[in-house]
C-alpha cells in the first residue's frame, strides 16, 4: 500500500495598478522545481471574497513517503 506525503502551497492573487501580478511562468518555474523533487500537483482550491473576487488559491501536492 502506497504512503503519501502532502504539501499545500498558498498564493495570494495580486492585481491592480500598484501590484505585480504572478504570471503563468512564475507558477511553471515553481511547479517544475517541485516536480524535480518528486512532488505532483493533485488539486487546486480557489478562495473567493465578496462578489466572487478570487483572493487566494491553495495548490495541493503529494509525493511518495
C-alpha positions in Angstrom: 0.0 0.0 0.0 1.4 3.4 -1.0 2.0 6.0 1.6 1.9 9.7 0.6 3.3 12.9 2.0 1.3 16.0 1.2 2.1 19.7 0.9 -0.1 22.8 0.5 1.1 26.0 -1.1 -0.9 29.2 -0.6 -0.8 32.0 -3.1 -2.5 35.4 -2.7 -3.9 36.6 -6.0 -2.5 40.0 -6.7 -3.7 42.6 -9.2 -4.4 46.2 -9.6 -2.3 49.2 -10.7 0.2 49.1 -7.9 0.8 45.4 -7.5 2.8 42.9 -9.6 0.7 40.1 -10.9 2.0 36.5 -10.9 2.3 35.1 -14.4 1.9 31.5 -15.7 5.7 31.4 -15.9 6.0 32.1 -12.2 3.9 29.1 -11.4 5.5 26.9 -14.0 9.0 27.6 -12.6 8.0 26.8 -9.1 6.0 23.7 -10.1 8.8 22.3 -12.3 11.3 22.8 -9.4 8.9 20.9 -7.0 8.4 18.2 -9.7 12.1 17.6 -9.8 11.9 17.0 -6.0 9.2 14.3 -6.6 6.1 16.4 -5.9 3.0 16.0 -8.0 0.2 18.6 -8.2 -3.1 16.8 -7.3 -5.5 19.7 -6.6 -6.3 23.4 -6.6 -8.7 25.1 -4.2 -9.8 28.7 -5.1 -10.9 31.0 -2.3 -13.2 34.0 -3.1 -14.1 37.1 -1.3 -17.4 39.1 -1.5 -18.8 39.3 -5.0 -16.9 36.3 -6.2 -13.5 38.0 -6.5 -10.7 35.4 -6.3 -8.4 36.2 -3.3 -6.1 33.2 -3.0 -5.5 29.7 -4.2 -4.2 26.6 -2.5 -2.2 24.1 -4.5 -2.1 20.6 -3.1 0.8 18.4 -3.9 1.8 14.8 -3.0 4.8 12.5 -3.2 5.6 9.0 -2.0 6.7 8.9 1.6 
